[in-house]
Amino acid sequence: MDWLHCLIELDRTGSVSGAARALHVTPSAVSQRLKALSKALGIEVVTSSTSGSSCTEAGRVLVQHGLQALSHLTAAEEAARALASTQQHEIAVACFPSGVGSLLPRIMKRISNEDEQLRVRFDVMTSHEIVKALQDGSVDIGLLARYPFDDPAGQGLHEVQLGRDELQVLLPREHSLALTDTVDLSDLEGVPVIVEGKNSQSCRSFLQTCDTESVNPKVVAYSPDAGVAIEMVAQGTGIAIVPGLAISWTSPNMVLRRLRPEVSRSIVVSCRTEAAERPQTLAFTVAAHTSWRAYELISRMNRHSLPYR
């Protein structure tokens, strides 16, 4: 996080030397960290003039969301310290499939860094299975996805929303629909598309939105996971409609585009109502918020700083 502190202080002080004084490091160290950041992102985050230095638009996006991330991190640290005072050192967590690779590891790392004795047992379940497991007591905390057509939270359950995960359009870089930042649903009329499993909630949500908008895409394949969808797109089967959280990598020859109108799901932390104020639950919830903000920061950085990802 050294680069983030350098960028924040440069934005505040208006110079590399000012940032260096605030951080008690040399100006050279500040410059090197910011150059490394620009190189990693492929875009300049700082601009210099005779009057001093300032953040570029991409740099300001990083500062804005970085300050929020640091605030949540402080809250996570405080909650984790509270967790350390309890005698209970094990929680059972269940997570929906596409959150396992993108979100859950971040949460577990943040918690384990604060309390090495806390054991987190986790399982992978569908969101509906998680609700049942919470109600029967076999799971303490659930990380799940909720869609507009889902029923309200089950009786006796407490939910906290982390954010919204949008469906994304994955397509070849040279595809005509890749020329803009977003893809209109109407542009998919008759276009070969790959969607998640036929009975998946994301597939249902996408097709329901298509019906509402009177759009008829040509569904040519149902993919069991994002990796298969990427391979299908690479082989020219069609373009894929996938949840943002499910995508951890893409081929250099592919791009992700946002779908309009938005088709999304809510990502929530759920627990039994009587457990909502327990230290372990609070620590997990705060860590989940922090991890979501970090994920969101990276996603927004890609959208604002990198035209293609």
Backbone bond lengths (Angstrom), bond angles and torsions (degrees), N, CA, C in turn:
res aa  C-N    CA-C-N  psi(-1)  N-CA   C-N-CA  omega(-1)  CA-C   N-CA-C  phi
1 M - - - 1.454 - - 1.533 111.97 -
2 D 1.349 117.96 3.69 1.464 119.90 -178.32 1.523 111.96 -57.87
3 W 1.349 116.02 -39.02 1.465 119.58 -178.82 1.520 111.11 -62.87
4 L 1.354 116.34 -36.02 1.461 119.83 -178.83 1.526 110.57 -66.88
5 H 1.341 116.79 -43.67 1.462 120.06 178.10 1.536 110.68 -62.25
6 C 1.341 116.61 -40.00 1.473 120.14 178.31 1.525 111.06 -61.90
7 L 1.337 115.71 -44.15 1.457 120.00 -177.98 1.528 111.23 -66.72
8 I 1.318 116.65 -41.37 1.463 120.91 179.68 1.529 110.57 -63.11
9 E 1.340 116.86 -45.35 1.463 119.81 -178.25 1.528 112.10 -69.71
10 L 1.330 116.56 -35.09 1.465 118.57 176.43 1.530 109.98 -64.78
11 D 1.312 117.07 -41.10 1.460 120.94 177.99 1.529 111.09 -63.44
12 R 1.336 115.97 -36.08 1.464 120.35 -178.29 1.518 112.27 -76.14
13 T 1.361 116.85 -41.95 1.463 120.26 -173.91 1.518 113.67 -92.77
14 G 1.339 116.90 -23.33 1.453 120.24 178.53 1.514 114.56 82.55
15 S 1.346 117.48 13.80 1.463 118.91 177.99 1.517 109.90 -160.04
16 V 1.339 115.10 157.01 1.458 120.87 176.69 1.527 110.19 -66.59
17 S 1.339 116.01 -41.83 1.465 119.73 -179.30 1.530 110.91 -64.70
18 G 1.336 117.05 -38.64 1.453 120.53 177.80 1.519 111.65 -64.04
19 A 1.319 116.37 -41.89 1.465 120.45 177.28 1.527 110.73 -63.53
20 A 1.338 116.06 -40.00 1.465 120.63 179.98 1.535 110.81 -63.42
21 R 1.334 116.92 -43.35 1.466 119.85 178.55 1.530 111.40 -62.40
22 A 1.318 116.64 -41.93 1.465 120.56 -178.44 1.524 111.83 -65.75
23 L 1.333 116.36 -31.88 1.462 120.60 -176.42 1.529 112.63 -98.25
24 H 1.358 116.11 -3.30 1.462 121.50 -179.93 1.527 111.86 60.25
25 V 1.330 115.00 42.56 1.465 121.47 175.02 1.518 107.38 -130.97
26 T 1.325 116.90 176.28 1.460 120.72 -179.60 1.531 110.26 -83.28
27 P 1.340 118.10 153.10 1.467 120.22 175.66 1.527 112.04 -56.98
28 S 1.341 115.01 -34.13 1.471 119.06 179.19 1.527 110.93 -62.27
29 A 1.338 116.36 -39.62 1.464 120.09 179.87 1.525 110.36 -64.25
30 V 1.330 116.96 -41.72 1.463 120.84 178.38 1.525 110.23 -62.33
31 S 1.338 116.66 -47.31 1.462 120.95 -178.68 1.519 111.52 -60.93
32 Q 1.340 116.50 -42.24 1.461 120.44 -178.59 1.529 111.26 -63.90
33 R 1.339 116.39 -41.92 1.467 119.68 -179.63 1.520 111.51 -65.46
34 L 1.323 116.75 -40.34 1.459 120.10 -179.30 1.525 111.65 -71.63
35 K 1.346 116.88 -35.69 1.467 119.78 175.76 1.523 110.57 -65.26
36 A 1.342 116.12 -40.14 1.460 120.21 178.95 1.532 110.25 -64.22
37 L 1.336 116.90 -38.04 1.453 121.04 178.06 1.525 110.83 -64.41
38 S 1.336 116.92 -46.49 1.464 121.00 179.08 1.520 111.47 -60.49
39 K 1.339 115.85 -40.07 1.462 119.94 -179.92 1.517 110.59 -66.21
40 A 1.343 117.10 -40.93 1.464 121.26 -179.29 1.522 111.55 -65.34
41 L 1.352 116.56 -37.52 1.460 120.98 -178.31 1.520 112.82 -84.23
42 G 1.331 116.05 -23.45 1.456 119.68 -176.82 1.518 113.01 78.62
43 I 1.333 116.29 21.76 1.464 120.58 179.82 1.519 108.66 -154.41
44 E 1.327 117.03 147.30 1.461 120.91 -179.17 1.528 110.34 -72.52
45 V 1.326 116.01 136.87 1.467 120.82 177.95 1.519 111.37 -109.79
46 V 1.332 117.42 -10.59 1.467 121.74 -178.87 1.514 108.89 -135.58
47 T 1.329 116.26 141.73 1.451 121.49 174.37 1.527 108.92 -124.43
48 S 1.318 116.67 144.26 1.464 121.23 -176.62 1.523 110.77 -119.85
49 S 1.327 115.92 148.71 1.456 122.64 176.88 1.516 108.30 -147.02
50 T 1.318 117.07 -178.98 1.469 120.63 -179.63 1.522 111.92 -64.85
51 S 1.333 116.92 -23.01 1.472 119.93 -178.54 1.525 112.80 -90.22
52 G 1.326 117.53 -6.47 1.460 119.62 179.00 1.515 112.00 139.54
53 S 1.307 115.95 -158.15 1.465 121.69 -178.64 1.525 109.45 -122.88
54 S 1.334 115.82 152.51 1.459 120.80 178.43 1.522 108.68 -151.77
55 C 1.322 115.10 165.13 1.451 120.22 179.77 1.528 110.65 -80.05
56 T 1.312 115.75 144.12 1.457 120.67 169.87 1.528 107.89 -75.10
57 E 1.318 117.15 179.99 1.460 120.17 178.58 1.529 110.58 -60.46
58 A 1.337 116.29 -41.54 1.462 119.97 177.59 1.528 110.23 -63.95
59 G 1.320 116.18 -40.11 1.462 119.84 178.67 1.512 112.25 -63.07
60 R 1.326 116.65 -39.50 1.472 119.69 179.47 1.521 111.65 -67.02
61 V 1.333 116.61 -34.63 1.468 119.76 176.12 1.526 109.82 -62.11
62 L 1.336 116.09 -43.60 1.465 120.38 178.33 1.526 111.32 -63.07
63 V 1.334 116.92 -42.61 1.463 120.48 -179.80 1.520 110.51 -62.97
64 Q 1.320 116.45 -47.24 1.460 121.10 -177.01 1.525 111.39 -57.81
65 H 1.317 115.93 -51.91 1.457 119.25 -176.75 1.530 111.47 -79.34
66 G 1.327 116.73 -25.10 1.459 119.95 176.05 1.516 112.02 -65.98
67 L 1.330 116.99 -38.98 1.467 120.71 177.24 1.522 110.58 -62.83
68 Q 1.331 116.29 -39.28 1.460 119.42 177.34 1.526 110.90 -65.67
69 A 1.335 115.56 -41.53 1.460 119.27 -179.91 1.527 111.19 -63.55
70 L 1.339 117.10 -41.05 1.464 120.34 178.87 1.526 111.20 -64.84
71 S 1.327 115.61 -37.10 1.464 119.36 178.37 1.523 110.67 -64.01
72 H 1.333 116.24 -44.24 1.460 119.86 178.80 1.523 111.23 -67.74
73 L 1.330 116.05 -34.12 1.456 119.40 178.39 1.526 110.54 -64.07
74 T 1.323 116.99 -41.20 1.465 120.47 177.00 1.524 110.38 -60.96
75 A 1.332 116.12 -43.12 1.462 120.08 178.34 1.522 110.99 -63.79
76 A 1.350 116.24 -38.44 1.463 119.99 178.56 1.523 111.16 -64.46
77 E 1.327 116.52 -40.32 1.462 120.18 179.11 1.523 111.06 -63.63
78 E 1.323 117.07 -41.38 1.459 120.40 179.42 1.526 110.87 -65.73
79 A 1.330 116.15 -41.53 1.463 119.70 179.46 1.524 111.16 -67.23
80 A 1.334 116.23 -37.48 1.463 119.76 179.87 1.526 111.17 -66.96
81 R 1.345 117.02 -36.02 1.464 119.65 176.89 1.528 110.83 -64.74
82 A 1.347 114.81 -38.08 1.460 118.14 176.89 1.523 110.62 -64.42
83 L 1.331 115.30 -36.44 1.458 120.03 178.55 1.523 111.52 -62.04
84 A 1.335 116.75 -35.05 1.466 120.87 -177.13 1.526 112.75 -64.84
85 S 1.327 117.41 -20.43 1.464 120.22 -177.31 1.520 112.93 -82.30
86 T 1.315 117.27 -9.68 1.465 119.37 -178.20 1.520 111.21 -85.34
87 Q 1.311 115.49 157.18 1.461 120.26 179.51 1.526 111.55 -87.83
88 Q 1.314 117.55 -12.52 1.452 120.57 179.50 1.523 108.60 -88.65
89 H 1.328 117.06 126.22 1.461 121.05 -173.37 1.517 112.95 -125.62
90 E 1.333 116.87 29.36 1.463 119.01 177.10 1.521 109.61 -148.88
91 I 1.309 116.00 135.16 1.456 121.25 173.89 1.521 108.89 -132.84
92 A 1.331 115.10 145.85 1.463 121.37 177.61 1.521 108.37 -103.29
93 V 1.318 115.92 122.39 1.462 122.31 -175.48 1.526 109.50 -120.38
94 A 1.313 116.17 138.24 1.464 121.29 173.23 1.520 108.41 -119.63
95 C 1.336 116.06 141.81 1.467 121.03 -176.01 1.520 110.19 -134.00
96 F 1.338 115.93 143.64 1.465 120.74 176.81 1.535 109.33 -70.78
97 P 1.326 118.67 152.89 1.479 122.01 -168.75 1.524 116.23 -51.66
98 S 1.338 119.15 -50.87 1.461 118.52 -174.12 1.519 113.27 -75.87
99 G 1.344 118.04 -7.41 1.462 120.40 175.08 1.506 113.01 -87.94
100 V 1.352 116.29 -13.39 1.467 120.40 -175.21 1.523 111.60 -65.24
101 G 1.324 117.17 -45.11 1.456 119.11 -176.43 1.514 114.72 -85.35
102 S 1.344 117.24 -22.85 1.459 119.32 -172.76 1.520 114.45 -104.74
103 L 1.330 118.02 -32.55 1.462 120.72 -171.28 1.521 113.50 -116.97
104 L 1.318 117.32 -46.30 1.466 120.19 -174.96 1.528 113.69 -59.89
105 P 1.347 119.95 -41.70 1.472 118.53 179.03 1.524 113.28 -60.17
106 R 1.321 117.55 -36.55 1.466 120.84 177.66 1.526 110.31 -62.69
107 I 1.333 115.70 -43.70 1.461 120.23 -178.41 1.528 110.48 -64.56
108 M 1.310 116.07 -46.96 1.466 120.25 -177.86 1.522 111.25 -63.54
109 K 1.320 116.55 -37.79 1.464 119.49 179.21 1.514 111.02 -64.92
110 R 1.333 116.91 -42.54 1.461 119.72 -179.85 1.523 111.26 -63.55
111 I 1.321 116.81 -40.01 1.457 119.61 -179.71 1.526 110.71 -70.53
112 S 1.339 117.44 -44.89 1.464 120.38 -177.65 1.519 112.41 -65.92
113 N 1.335 117.47 -28.79 1.462 120.19 177.98 1.524 111.75 -66.59
114 E 1.330 116.49 -25.67 1.453 120.85 -178.24 1.518 112.91 -94.26
115 D 1.308 118.03 -28.25 1.465 121.26 -178.07 1.525 109.08 -144.92
116 E 1.310 115.85 97.55 1.459 120.95 -177.58 1.526 111.75 -68.18
117 Q 1.336 116.97 -20.28 1.459 120.10 -178.62 1.526 112.76 -83.63
118 L 1.315 116.80 -18.06 1.448 119.35 -179.58 1.526 109.99 -72.79
119 R 1.309 115.63 124.95 1.467 121.39 179.16 1.533 108.64 -102.82
120 V 1.305 114.53 128.28 1.462 120.41 178.54 1.523 108.41 -112.68
121 R 1.309 116.17 114.50 1.466 121.63 174.50 1.524 107.26 -96.91
122 F 1.315 116.88 128.97 1.459 117.36 -179.51 1.515 111.84 -132.32
123 D 1.312 113.84 153.60 1.460 121.74 178.81 1.519 108.05 -134.84
124 V 1.316 116.02 160.42 1.460 121.89 178.42 1.525 108.44 -106.53
125 M 1.326 116.00 124.16 1.462 121.64 -179.50 1.520 109.21 -141.56
126 T 1.326 115.83 161.94 1.462 118.74 169.59 1.529 107.72 -70.90
127 S 1.322 116.25 162.78 1.457 119.64 -178.75 1.528 112.15 -61.30
128 H 1.323 116.73 -37.66 1.465 120.20 178.14 1.525 110.73 -65.46
129 E 1.321 117.18 -39.57 1.464 120.83 178.22 1.527 111.11 -65.33
130 I 1.344 116.32 -36.38 1.463 120.50 179.49 1.524 110.62 -62.67
131 V 1.332 116.97 -43.86 1.465 120.35 179.35 1.526 110.16 -58.48
132 K 1.326 117.74 -45.01 1.463 121.15 179.85 1.528 110.84 -64.35
133 A 1.336 117.22 -39.74 1.467 121.23 -179.42 1.525 111.25 -66.92
134 L 1.324 116.83 -36.30 1.466 120.51 176.20 1.524 110.41 -65.24
135 Q 1.315 116.31 -42.53 1.455 120.39 -177.24 1.520 112.36 -68.68
136 D 1.347 117.40 -33.56 1.470 118.14 179.86 1.532 112.67 -90.24
137 G 1.339 116.89 -0.54 1.453 120.71 174.22 1.513 115.88 84.89
138 S 1.333 118.19 4.92 1.466 119.50 -179.99 1.520 112.35 -79.79
139 V 1.327 117.22 -12.10 1.465 123.13 177.18 1.520 108.52 -131.79
140 D 1.344 116.65 139.55 1.464 121.15 179.25 1.528 112.39 -86.47
141 I 1.329 115.95 -41.92 1.457 121.83 -175.16 1.523 108.88 -136.01
142 G 1.325 116.20 139.68 1.451 120.85 177.46 1.518 111.80 -121.80
143 L 1.306 115.80 138.23 1.466 122.07 172.88 1.516 105.10 -112.30
144 L 1.335 116.36 111.92 1.460 118.29 -170.41 1.529 112.54 -141.09
145 A 1.323 114.75 169.10 1.466 121.88 -179.31 1.517 108.94 -111.15
146 R 1.335 115.25 136.57 1.463 120.42 177.96 1.530 109.41 -120.39
147 Y 1.336 114.70 135.24 1.457 121.46 -179.52 1.525 109.90 -107.37
148 P 1.337 117.32 160.55 1.469 120.29 -177.24 1.526 113.71 -55.37
149 F 1.337 117.36 -30.17 1.460 120.51 -176.73 1.528 112.79 -88.90
150 D 1.343 118.27 -1.64 1.464 120.99 -179.89 1.524 111.27 -70.57
151 D 1.328 115.19 153.82 1.461 120.57 173.28 1.524 109.32 -70.21
152 P 1.334 118.17 158.70 1.477 120.78 176.15 1.526 110.44 -59.80
153 A 1.332 115.38 167.86 1.460 120.84 179.56 1.525 109.83 -52.42
154 G 1.333 115.74 140.88 1.454 120.72 -178.69 1.516 112.62 -61.63
155 Q 1.311 116.50 158.55 1.452 121.52 -179.49 1.525 110.23 -59.93
156 G 1.330 115.23 134.47 1.460 120.41 178.42 1.510 114.25 81.61
157 L 1.341 117.73 8.71 1.463 120.61 -179.61 1.523 110.65 -111.52
158 H 1.327 114.62 146.18 1.463 122.45 178.23 1.527 107.93 -115.51
159 E 1.342 116.75 131.47 1.465 120.41 -178.07 1.518 111.62 -124.94
160 V 1.336 115.10 143.85 1.463 122.68 175.25 1.524 107.48 -126.95
161 Q 1.332 116.68 123.53 1.467 119.84 -179.09 1.518 110.94 -81.62
162 L 1.347 115.38 132.75 1.467 121.27 176.08 1.527 111.04 -89.44
163 G 1.314 117.07 -42.10 1.458 120.83 -177.56 1.516 110.37 171.38
164 R 1.322 115.82 -167.45 1.454 121.16 -178.21 1.525 109.86 -119.13
165 D 1.306 115.01 136.16 1.464 122.48 179.67 1.524 108.08 -109.39
166 E 1.329 116.37 114.55 1.461 121.27 -176.12 1.531 111.88 -87.77
167 L 1.326 115.14 147.84 1.455 119.44 168.56 1.521 108.65 -68.99
168 Q 1.326 116.24 138.87 1.456 122.54 -179.23 1.528 109.77 -116.66
169 V 1.319 115.00 156.43 1.466 120.67 176.17 1.526 107.87 -103.47
170 L 1.312 116.11 119.23 1.467 122.42 178.95 1.523 107.97 -103.45
171 L 1.336 116.54 121.13 1.466 119.15 -174.75 1.525 111.00 -149.28
172 P 1.324 117.57 161.57 1.464 120.51 178.04 1.527 110.83 -61.40
173 R 1.318 116.16 145.50 1.459 120.82 -178.08 1.536 112.33 -58.93
174 E 1.325 116.90 -32.20 1.468 119.21 -177.00 1.527 112.62 -87.01
175 H 1.320 118.08 -0.43 1.463 121.40 -179.71 1.527 110.12 -64.55
176 S 1.317 116.97 145.16 1.470 120.44 -177.60 1.525 112.49 -62.17
177 L 1.328 117.97 -30.28 1.462 121.22 -179.38 1.531 112.23 -76.79
178 A 1.339 117.39 -7.30 1.467 121.02 -179.68 1.529 112.44 -85.64
179 L 1.315 117.02 -1.45 1.460 120.04 -175.11 1.520 113.26 -76.26
180 T 1.333 117.47 -17.09 1.461 121.12 179.24 1.524 109.75 -118.20
181 D 1.352 116.47 166.63 1.462 121.05 -177.40 1.518 112.80 -73.82
182 T 1.318 117.64 -22.70 1.459 121.42 -179.46 1.521 109.91 -129.64
183 V 1.324 114.74 158.05 1.462 121.43 176.14 1.522 107.64 -118.21
184 D 1.335 116.50 122.57 1.464 120.79 176.73 1.530 109.15 -74.71
185 L 1.316 115.37 139.59 1.461 119.78 179.50 1.522 111.39 -56.35
186 S 1.325 115.91 -35.94 1.469 119.96 -179.45 1.528 112.29 -62.90
187 D 1.350 116.38 -24.21 1.464 120.18 178.98 1.528 112.56 -71.86
188 L 1.331 116.54 -11.51 1.472 120.59 -178.66 1.523 112.30 -90.71
189 E 1.319 117.38 1.63 1.463 120.75 178.67 1.527 110.32 -56.29
190 G 1.343 115.87 117.31 1.456 121.63 178.55 1.510 115.71 74.00
191 V 1.345 118.16 1.37 1.466 121.77 -178.38 1.530 109.81 -83.09
192 P 1.334 118.94 134.83 1.468 120.72 177.10 1.536 111.03 -64.13
193 V 1.330 116.77 123.24 1.460 120.49 -178.97 1.520 110.30 -128.38
194 I 1.334 113.72 152.78 1.458 123.01 175.75 1.525 106.68 -112.49
195 V 1.317 117.91 129.21 1.454 121.57 179.74 1.517 109.47 -124.16
196 E 1.344 115.60 168.54 1.463 119.71 177.21 1.526 109.57 -64.85
197 G 1.341 115.10 172.07 1.461 121.55 -177.39 1.514 113.96 -39.80
198 K 1.305 116.91 144.77 1.457 122.82 -172.17 1.523 112.60 -55.15
199 N 1.321 117.19 -31.83 1.466 121.00 -177.66 1.524 112.82 -100.16
200 S 1.328 117.77 7.56 1.464 120.45 -178.49 1.518 110.34 -74.83
201 Q 1.335 115.10 153.73 1.458 120.11 -179.79 1.527 112.19 -68.03
202 S 1.350 116.95 -36.31 1.464 118.82 -180.00 1.526 111.11 -66.48
203 C 1.323 115.95 -37.51 1.475 119.75 176.60 1.523 109.47 -64.09
204 R 1.334 116.22 -45.18 1.469 120.50 179.39 1.530 110.83 -60.51
205 S 1.343 116.47 -43.53 1.464 120.58 -179.11 1.519 110.96 -63.57
206 F 1.332 117.09 -42.81 1.465 121.45 -179.93 1.526 111.02 -63.79
207 L 1.336 116.40 -47.13 1.464 119.62 -176.81 1.527 111.51 -69.77
208 Q 1.342 117.48 -32.99 1.459 119.60 175.57 1.529 111.05 -64.58
209 T 1.338 116.10 -40.57 1.467 119.63 178.10 1.520 110.60 -65.42
210 C 1.335 116.55 -39.11 1.472 120.20 176.89 1.528 110.49 -60.14
211 D 1.333 116.72 -43.10 1.468 120.22 178.73 1.525 110.60 -62.04
212 T 1.338 116.01 -43.79 1.466 120.51 -179.40 1.523 111.02 -60.93
213 E 1.346 115.95 -39.03 1.468 120.98 -177.52 1.528 113.08 -90.22
214 S 1.339 116.00 3.96 1.479 121.77 -179.57 1.519 111.92 57.17
215 V 1.330 115.40 43.89 1.463 122.08 177.42 1.521 108.61 -113.06
216 N 1.330 116.40 137.76 1.466 121.16 -177.59 1.526 110.94 -122.90
217 P 1.333 117.42 82.82 1.467 118.83 174.90 1.527 109.80 -70.05
218 K 1.303 115.60 159.60 1.461 120.69 -179.87 1.529 108.45 -97.39
219 V 1.334 116.61 97.07 1.468 120.68 -179.40 1.526 108.64 -73.89
220 V 1.337 116.31 114.18 1.461 120.76 -176.26 1.523 112.72 -105.38
221 A 1.354 117.45 -14.73 1.464 119.14 -179.17 1.519 110.36 -161.45
222 Y 1.324 115.00 150.74 1.459 122.32 173.81 1.521 107.39 -113.61
223 S 1.322 115.73 119.31 1.460 120.37 -174.50 1.527 110.83 -96.47
224 P 1.339 118.27 135.39 1.469 120.40 178.70 1.516 113.38 -73.38
225 D 1.343 117.88 -22.93 1.465 120.57 177.91 1.527 109.53 -160.44
226 A 1.349 115.18 172.38 1.464 120.22 -175.09 1.529 112.02 -65.08
227 G 1.324 117.31 -34.50 1.465 120.55 -179.95 1.521 111.72 -60.20
228 V 1.314 115.78 -42.54 1.469 120.09 177.94 1.532 110.19 -67.10
229 A 1.344 115.94 -39.41 1.469 119.49 178.97 1.525 111.03 -61.23
230 I 1.340 116.57 -42.58 1.461 120.50 178.74 1.525 110.69 -60.00
231 E 1.337 115.60 -43.67 1.464 119.56 -179.82 1.530 110.90 -65.33
232 M 1.326 116.86 -38.76 1.468 120.19 178.68 1.527 111.51 -64.20
233 V 1.338 115.75 -41.62 1.470 119.13 177.38 1.525 109.46 -63.11
234 A 1.331 116.73 -41.92 1.465 120.99 179.91 1.536 111.74 -61.20
235 Q 1.340 115.70 -33.35 1.458 120.09 -178.73 1.527 112.73 -85.43
236 G 1.341 117.05 0.51 1.452 120.16 176.75 1.513 115.19 84.05
237 T 1.349 116.90 16.85 1.469 120.10 -179.14 1.522 111.16 -66.59
238 G 1.332 116.73 -36.13 1.456 121.94 -178.47 1.515 109.72 166.14
239 I 1.328 116.85 -167.24 1.458 120.28 173.30 1.532 107.66 -101.96
240 A 1.336 117.51 153.05 1.459 120.85 -173.52 1.523 111.51 -109.44
241 I 1.331 115.80 145.40 1.455 123.28 173.75 1.525 106.76 -110.63
242 V 1.332 116.71 111.41 1.459 120.30 -172.44 1.534 110.63 -136.00
243 P 1.345 117.88 149.48 1.467 119.85 174.08 1.521 110.46 -65.46
244 G 1.337 116.57 143.36 1.458 120.29 -179.20 1.510 113.09 -57.03
245 L 1.337 118.30 -41.06 1.463 121.75 -178.70 1.522 112.81 -64.13
246 A 1.324 116.60 -23.81 1.462 119.64 -177.04 1.519 112.76 -77.04
247 I 1.343 117.20 -14.99 1.458 121.26 -176.25 1.524 109.77 -97.45
248 S 1.316 116.82 110.98 1.461 121.14 175.74 1.524 111.51 -104.97
249 W 1.313 117.19 -14.13 1.466 121.05 178.56 1.533 108.40 -159.41
250 T 1.319 115.52 157.99 1.459 121.40 171.68 1.523 108.50 -140.19
251 S 1.309 115.04 160.59 1.461 120.15 173.80 1.524 109.52 -69.00
252 P 1.345 118.18 148.80 1.473 120.69 175.85 1.527 112.85 -57.45
253 N 1.321 116.28 -20.45 1.460 120.37 -178.28 1.524 112.76 -91.21
254 M 1.356 116.75 8.04 1.463 120.37 -178.53 1.517 110.22 -123.94
255 V 1.332 115.34 160.13 1.460 121.37 176.60 1.523 109.07 -135.91
256 L 1.340 115.41 158.91 1.456 122.22 173.21 1.524 108.67 -108.20
257 R 1.307 116.70 137.36 1.447 121.70 177.51 1.531 109.25 -129.80
258 R 1.334 116.15 145.57 1.456 120.70 178.25 1.524 109.74 -76.83
259 L 1.325 115.18 145.87 1.461 121.59 -178.23 1.519 109.41 -97.85
260 R 1.330 117.29 136.52 1.461 122.79 177.91 1.522 110.53 -130.40
261 P 1.354 119.62 128.92 1.465 124.97 3.12 1.527 111.80 -68.11
262 E 1.327 114.23 156.96 1.455 120.39 -176.69 1.531 111.31 -62.89
263 V 1.331 114.80 135.34 1.461 121.68 171.27 1.531 105.15 -120.78
264 S 1.309 117.02 114.60 1.463 118.28 -172.36 1.517 111.79 -143.29
265 R 1.314 114.40 171.66 1.466 122.20 176.28 1.519 108.19 -132.21
266 S 1.307 116.94 154.45 1.462 121.58 176.81 1.526 108.95 -90.57
267 I 1.334 116.13 136.69 1.453 121.50 175.91 1.528 107.11 -102.36
268 V 1.332 117.13 123.11 1.456 120.53 -173.24 1.521 111.48 -131.14
269 V 1.340 114.75 154.33 1.462 122.68 168.31 1.522 106.52 -101.88
270 S 1.318 117.16 130.09 1.457 121.14 -176.90 1.522 110.42 -127.75
271 C 1.323 115.86 145.98 1.460 121.83 176.41 1.523 108.20 -153.23
272 R 1.316 116.61 171.15 1.458 119.70 174.29 1.531 108.82 -69.40
273 T 1.309 116.82 144.15 1.467 121.47 -174.14 1.519 112.39 -55.01
274 E 1.327 117.33 -41.29 1.471 119.95 -177.52 1.524 113.11 -69.89
275 A 1.351 116.94 -14.34 1.466 120.44 -179.37 1.516 112.75 -99.80
276 A 1.332 117.94 0.77 1.464 121.32 -171.92 1.524 113.03 -62.77
277 E 1.350 117.91 -31.57 1.452 121.06 -176.48 1.532 113.40 -99.55
278 R 1.306 117.33 6.06 1.467 119.48 178.21 1.534 109.87 -69.24
279 P 1.326 117.16 146.38 1.476 119.64 -177.76 1.528 113.10 -55.22
280 Q 1.360 117.34 -41.42 1.462 118.89 -179.16 1.527 111.68 -63.52
281 T 1.341 115.35 -40.45 1.464 119.56 -179.54 1.525 110.99 -66.60
282 L 1.321 116.06 -44.23 1.462 120.22 179.58 1.526 110.97 -63.22
283 A 1.343 115.85 -42.53 1.464 119.65 179.77 1.522 110.84 -63.03
284 F 1.340 116.84 -42.90 1.458 120.27 179.37 1.527 110.57 -64.37
285 T 1.332 116.45 -42.50 1.463 120.51 -178.01 1.521 111.33 -64.12
286 V 1.337 116.65 -43.97 1.468 119.96 179.52 1.531 109.97 -66.14
287 A 1.337 116.69 -42.27 1.465 119.98 177.64 1.526 110.82 -62.88
288 A 1.332 116.63 -36.52 1.469 120.35 177.84 1.526 110.77 -66.27
289 H 1.350 116.60 -41.80 1.469 119.98 176.67 1.531 110.57 -60.20
290 T 1.333 116.13 -46.21 1.463 120.67 -179.05 1.528 111.01 -62.96
291 S 1.319 115.93 -43.16 1.463 120.29 -179.97 1.525 111.46 -66.01
292 W 1.333 115.39 -38.64 1.473 118.11 177.17 1.515 111.20 -64.21
293 R 1.335 116.92 -42.18 1.468 120.28 179.39 1.525 110.57 -63.14
294 A 1.335 116.56 -37.50 1.467 119.62 177.79 1.523 110.31 -65.00
295 Y 1.339 115.90 -43.23 1.470 120.28 177.15 1.527 110.28 -62.12
296 E 1.339 115.63 -43.78 1.458 120.63 -179.67 1.521 111.22 -64.61
297 L 1.350 116.30 -38.63 1.467 120.72 178.60 1.515 110.91 -60.01
298 I 1.321 116.24 -45.60 1.467 120.46 179.64 1.526 110.41 -63.60
299 S 1.341 116.04 -42.25 1.469 119.91 -179.60 1.525 111.06 -64.09
300 R 1.337 116.66 -44.12 1.461 119.81 -179.88 1.520 111.10 -69.14
301 M 1.325 116.63 -36.21 1.460 120.51 177.45 1.526 109.77 -60.93
302 N 1.337 115.91 -41.55 1.455 119.58 177.72 1.526 110.81 -63.58
303 R 1.351 116.69 -40.31 1.455 119.84 -177.46 1.522 111.39 -70.81
304 H 1.372 117.13 -39.18 1.451 119.66 -176.17 1.534 112.95 -85.70
305 S 1.347 115.83 -35.88 1.453 119.14 -172.65 1.509 113.65 -96.46
306 L 1.326 115.81 -32.83 1.452 120.14 -176.30 1.522 109.54 -117.29
307 P 1.321 117.93 113.77 1.455 119.56 -178.37 1.524 112.63 -58.81
308 Y 1.324 116.68 -31.52 1.468 121.09 -178.78 1.505 108.72 -129.80
309 R 1.297 116.75 144.88 1.461 120.24 173.34 1.525 108.65 -141.10
